[in-house]
Amino acid sequence: MEFSESGWVFRFTNDWIVKKFDDHRYYRWLSGKGFKAVDFIAFQPNVRMLCIEVKNYRRESPEAQEVADLFCKKVSDTLQVVDIIERYFLRKPFYRLLRKIIQRWPQFFGEWGFWTEIADIMPDKERCFFVLWLKTRDEDEHFSQRIKALIKAQLDKEYRFFVMPYDQAGVDLGVEAYSEN
């Protein structure tokens, strides 16, 4: 599976289930209420989850603090949106009845399976990863390191996050990404 976003192409193997969150109907409804969210949410059933935010700053030079603040806002709002979706599903008696089966085989239950797996993985900070995929004008590694330090100061210490492609060495997220340009 391939997805394009902000000058990057992301390739996921077939064992991933991926949603382009910006285009999803639940997010579009909630974004009108002031929520921001990551670009992609992806998971490998019963393994791990990635929340990926893609930023292309090749034509502008934002401040590191601005980039870090926006990413942290999107992480926080993504956590809230997933919780809202889960609570919405839990109001449905048929969903509550099937929830254990959905948890066991999420890939067979469409939207219910996707959001149930996401809601189950998200609190597990060992399997939930937040990723800022960054493209800058000068590919300045010092800029990305400043952003990483600022994010680390703001984000819940137990959440794992990466600033890519700069953290790529030694990190296997299970996703290939390459620049469209």
C-alpha positions in Angstrom: 0.0 0.0 0.0 1.3 3.5 -0.8 0.1 6.8 0.4 1.3 10.3 -0.5 1.5 13.3 1.8 3.4 16.6 1.6 6.1 15.4 -0.8 6.6 12.0 0.7 5.4 8.6 -0.4 4.9 6.0 2.3 4.9 2.3 1.6 3.4 -0.1 4.0 3.5 -3.8 3.7 0.2 -5.7 3.4 0.1 -6.6 7.1 -0.5 -2.9 8.0 -4.0 -1.4 8.2 -3.7 2.3 7.4 -6.1 5.3 7.5 -5.3 8.7 6.1 -6.8 10.4 9.2 -7.2 13.8 7.6 -9.6 12.3 5.1 -11.6 10.1 7.5 -15.2 11.0 8.1 -14.9 10.8 11.9 -12.0 13.2 11.9 -13.6 15.6 9.4 -16.6 15.9 11.7 -14.5 16.5 14.8 -12.0 18.8 13.1 -14.9 21.3 12.7 -14.9 21.4 16.5 -11.3 22.6 16.7 -9.4 19.3 16.8 -6.1 18.7 14.9 -4.8 15.3 14.2 -2.0 13.4 12.6 -2.0 12.6 8.9 -1.9 8.8 9.2 -2.9 6.2 11.7 -1.6 2.7 11.0 -1.4 -0.5 12.9 -0.2 -4.1 12.5 -2.9 -6.2 14.2 -1.8 -7.1 17.8 1.7 -5.7 17.2 2.1 -1.9 17.1 0.6 1.4 16.0 2.1 4.4 14.2 0.6 7.9 14.3 2.4 9.8 11.5 2.5 13.6 11.0 4.2 14.8 7.8 5.5 18.3 7.5 7.2 19.7 4.4 9.0 23.0 5.2 11.1 23.2 2.0 9.6 26.6 1.1 9.4 28.1 4.5 11.5 28.4 7.6 9.4 27.9 10.7 10.7 28.2 14.3 11.5 24.9 16.0 9.1 25.8 18.8 6.3 26.3 16.4 6.8 22.9 14.8 7.1 21.2 18.1 4.0 22.9 19.5 2.0 21.9 16.5 3.1 18.3 16.6 2.4 18.0 20.3 -1.1 19.6 19.8 -1.8 17.0 17.1 -0.6 14.2 19.3 -2.9 15.4 22.2 -5.9 15.9 19.9 -5.3 12.5 18.2 -5.5 10.8 21.6 -8.7 12.7 22.4 -10.3 11.9 19.1 -9.6 8.2 19.4 -11.1 8.3 22.9 -14.2 10.1 21.5 -14.6 7.5 18.8 -14.3 4.6 21.2 -16.9 6.2 23.6 -19.2 6.7 20.6 -18.9 3.0 19.7 -19.4 1.9 23.3 -22.8 3.5 23.2 -24.0 1.0 20.6 -25.3 -2.2 22.3 -24.4 -4.4 19.3 -20.8 -3.2 19.4 -20.5 -3.9 23.1 -21.8 -7.4 22.5 -19.2 -8.1 19.7 -16.3 -6.1 21.2 -14.3 -9.2 22.4 -14.6 -10.8 19.0 -13.7 -7.6 17.3 -10.6 -7.3 19.5 -9.5 -10.8 18.5 -9.9 -10.3 14.7 -10.0 -6.5 14.1 -9.0 -6.9 10.4 -12.4 -8.5 9.7 -14.6 -5.7 11.2 -13.9 -2.7 9.0 -14.3 0.6 10.9 -15.2 -1.1 14.2 -12.1 -3.3 14.0 -9.8 -0.5 13.1 -10.9 1.9 15.9 -11.1 -0.9 18.5 -7.5 -1.9 17.8 -6.4 1.7 17.9 -8.2 2.3 21.1 -6.6 -0.8 22.6 -3.1 -0.1 21.5 -2.9 3.6 22.2 -2.6 3.3 26.0 0.2 0.7 25.6 3.1 3.1 25.3 5.5 0.3 24.3 3.5 -0.3 21.1 2.3 3.2 20.3 4.7 5.4 18.3 4.2 9.0 17.3 6.3 10.0 14.2 7.0 13.5 12.8 8.2 13.0 9.3 10.0 16.2 8.5 11.4 17.7 5.3 13.2 21.0 5.7 14.7 23.5 3.2 18.3 22.6 4.2 17.8 19.2 5.6 19.3 20.7 8.8 19.9 17.9 11.3 20.4 20.5 14.1 17.0 21.9 13.5 15.4 18.5 13.8 17.3 17.8 17.0 16.0 21.1 18.5 12.5 20.1 17.5 13.0 16.7 19.1 14.2 18.2 22.4 11.2 20.6 22.5 8.8 17.7 21.8 10.4 15.6 24.5 9.9 18.5 27.0 6.2 18.7 26.2 5.0 15.2 25.4 4.2 12.6 28.1 7.6 11.1 28.9 6.4 7.5 28.4 5.2 8.0 24.8 7.7 7.0 22.2 8.3 9.4 19.3 10.6 9.9 16.4 11.6 12.7 14.1 12.2 11.1 10.8 14.2 10.7 8.6 16.8 11.9 11.1 16.1 9.1 13.7 16.1 6.5 10.9 19.4 5.0 11.9 18.7 2.0 14.0 14.9 2.5 13.9 12.7 0.0 12.0 9.2 1.3 12.0 8.1 -1.1 9.3 7.4 1.7 6.8 9.4 2.8 3.8 9.3 6.5 2.9 10.9 8.3 0.0 10.7 11.9 -1.3 8.5 12.5 -4.4 11.0 15.1 -5.6 
